[in-house]
């Protein structure tokens, strides 16, 4: 059982690292778009369009729900 817990912890750390890298990549692409505008190229423009569409689809209620969930996770981890 201890071996499984170690494996799950390593897998969680790996997935967290990949998600952090993905978010950093998206932020870098957005910064390139902000610096160069439409001259940044079709890939950068399509990524920014997709991010803009995603933000448009997210409602304020969904934002509040995500904030509450993150606050609960933070509180639970802090109390342990």
Helices and strands as residue ranges (DSSP letters): H 2-36, G 37-40, H 42-57, H 60-79
